[in-house]
Amino acid sequence: VADSAGASPGAVVDHALVRAHGFAAFVALLISAVFGIIVAEQLVHPDVATGVPWLTWGRVRYAHTQGIMLGWLGNAFLAFLYHGVPLLTGARVTSARLGWWLFGVWNLAVLAPGWVLVLAGISQPLEWAEFPLPIDAFVVVALVLAAVQFLPPFFRRGLEDLYVSSWYIIGSLIFTLLAYPMGNLVPEWVPGAQGAAFSGLWIHDAVGLFVTPLALAIIYFVIPAASQRPIFSHFLSMLGFWLLFFLYPLNGTHHYVYSAIPMAAQMGAIAASTLLGVSVVLVVANLLLSLRGSGFVPRDIGLRFVATSVVFYLIVSIQGALQAQMSINQAVHFTDWVIGHSHLAMLGFATFAGIGGIVHAWQRLPAARYNVRALEWGYWLLTFGVVLMVVDLTLAGLVQARLWESGAPWLDSVRAARPYWIVRALAGVPIVAGFVALLVGLTTRPRGAGPAARDAEQRALASASGIAPRLAATSAEGVS
Amino acid sequence: MSYLVASVAGVAFFVMSVVLLGVWPSRVLEQQSRAMAPEHVLTLTASERRGREVYAREGCAYCHTQQVRYLHADTLRFGAPTLAWETQLDYPHLWGTRRIGPDLARQGATHTQDWHFAHLFAPRAIAPDSVMPAYPSLFDGSADRPLQAARDLVAYLETLGRARELAGPEGEVRAREACACPDDEMAMMALSGTMPLDASPARPRPRGEVPAVPAVADLERGRSLFAANCSGCHGSAGTGDGPGAATLRPRPANLAEHTYTRARMVDALWNGTVGTSMSAWRDHSPADLAALTDAVLAFDATAPDAPVAADELALGARVYAANCVQCHGAAGDGRGSAASELRIAPTDFRAQRPSLSVAVRALAAGIEGTQMAPWVDRLSDAERLAAARYVRSLFQGDGAQ
């Protein structure tokens, strides 16, 4: 039985790799956020970096999104997997040596050279695939290493009664390996509109087969482990899993509505987007019901990030289903609305889940430092920043949509966006401050503060809700 | 066993998505392209291909889409929706999913090379409110010293929309017949032949057709529109020496040294000036065009004419008749017999009167970037002065138009 709250199974967790990927994740997050601030600032003061080619808007934007997806979320997910997979399977991951190779490839053969190359002007102009092809080869190598590292424990343990997180982890590791080469290679051989059809697929697969499943794996893991209550319904969990893996890949063409791509494909993708919105309501309902009793703002920081991530997930998915509809898409597509949407997805939903996973794992590292106060600050700064940015960009998108539709001169839409771009750039301040606070939270206070905080948390939880006698039983049920 | 079924099902989901949304549409598009494309589509030259690489590496596609959608608002602003065959040489595609700047699918032939160089070197020198990044690293210190990368990039920009323009009306007919898609409303819209291929409001068009504009305009509004849209080239005082002006050939007009009729100015704003960096401003409302016109006319600081001796005027007329009518026309309307051969339309002196000093200077030195040649070697000082006085006398004002 994999009880992450218990003491003994933790022995199979490789603490050093959790820490290494956790730190790498936060460093990549801070660097990527700085890239984000640079591009946001350039929309307000376009000449701020003029004359420095590697700081040009286009190149830094490539570095920003690739850094967030591969550097931050990739490392955050790996940190979680080193904590979660042994606890889910009761077995060690394949090899610590392999783990350090994976760490090295991911950070030193993918992320660092990828950043250097796109900033130097060697890149691929495909969304969520901007790192050039040689880097893509290393990504595929790393994904194979990750599959070898994390899949065998599931098979070794036997596949009966896989918990839903395990399903998501297995699915994501396999499907990212399939989707990544498709999205990065096919548009290089298949021209124009045809290539765009494949790009659309990948843009949504990156979110749907890599980011979302691993974020949900964290969410499904942390909620029962931290709240000591089982998931509301395992049936709904599994129904959600299959619906998401069926529907996510079918969304791709909704990035090219009203384009030359055959209307049947566009319509199919729009229908799938609508159904996906409905499915996510189902998934989120199950998750929110599982969070009953944890309070509106859970006290445990890891759980709190995860709970907030669930709320962002609901909003972003309903938004996504709506903006795929032709009547809404024709207005808001190409505007800042979509940029708001992608930040709600990557910075709201996925990043909050990633932080939740790392914080949760950190609390359970015997020698980790853990500063609750700093983490509290991080949570509130980040929540404020994300909400401010998303609301601001959504409004900007509506203004742009209205002006474009009115036939006003193009530059009017640029002028009108300026106040919103100022607010968006300023929203970067609490966001980066939040990231710094989180990093402080994971690096200050005496060693061993994490487990101490966790124990205090769980004593309080148990006494407050009077469920102490049931604790052992529920946790076993919850995460088995 | 159930896990085997689940794995097969899972992989099947992914394969299904790739087939339904990737492989199948791609096949349809390929067949469509083959049937609709002209027999010979011009491929990119080496320079244009390198320019495309610059466009790709600088992330231009992340602010400028290259995909006109099948939507009324898109076709009004950018032109005919993008057909698959137009993109069949794009490896990889540069469609983009965000428009901070306008769509560029039909950008070719909208601006001059000078304009592109000045704009890439310092976008805000041309358009003060633009947020486009500047690319001085593509230049050797100045907009008129483009490096190879800048030349390549501009060469590439000139290709955007070219294939379909070259295919011409026959190409549209061919595409319409090949499509055979009477049930596909959007395809019919794209191929109806009723919309201009390039609807860009900035693309200069020949003089002539203008909208009706109100006679009374808001001068203050005109001044702020001028500052926002025109001052980059024409300067905030209209003297043709704005921050973007230095490298444009011909230079932007010095509005203080010219008297224009209202009709001429509305025409210049609505149609731009073909062959020069003067864009059209068709996305502005008639009221705004009228306001801008007033603002421009108010810059006129040319001195009132001193009386001209009759014999000097007669000399000017003789010089003009002997040397200028081929281009500027016997009546001075810019429609001489050679005018249609010229890239830039000769000045219509009935609607536009240069100051004496501007006219004298143009006669002596010519106008760089146009076919107006220097006459200093062929006409004496007195002849040139007389000709300058004569062309000024041709101005008719608004009443006569």
Interface residues (C-beta under 8 A of the other chain):
Chain A: Q42 L43 P46 D47 T50 G51 P53 T56 W57 G58 R59 R61 Y62 G121 I122 S123 Q124 P125 L126 E127 L159 G171 I174 F175 L178 A179 M182 V186 P187 E188 W189 V190 P191 G192 A193 Q194 G195 A196 A197 F198 S199 G200 L201 I203 D205 L209 F245 F246 P249 L250 G252 T253 H255 Y256 V257 Y258 S259 A260 I261 P262 M263 A265 G268 A269 Q330 H333 F334 T335 V338 I339 W404 E405 G407 A408 P409 W410 L411 V414 R415 W421
Chain B: Y3 G10 V11 F13 F14 M16 S17 V18 L20 L21 G22 W24 P25 S26 V28 L29 E30 S33 Y55 A56 R57 E58 G59 C60 A61 Y62 C63 T65 Q67 R69 Y70 L71 A73 D74 L76 R77 P81 T82 L83 A84 E86 T87 Q88 L89 D90 Y91 P92 H93 L94 W95 T97 R98 R99 I100 G101 P102 P123 R124 A127 D129 S130 V131 M132 P133 A134 Y135 P136 S137 D184 M186 P201 A228 N229 W281 D283 H284
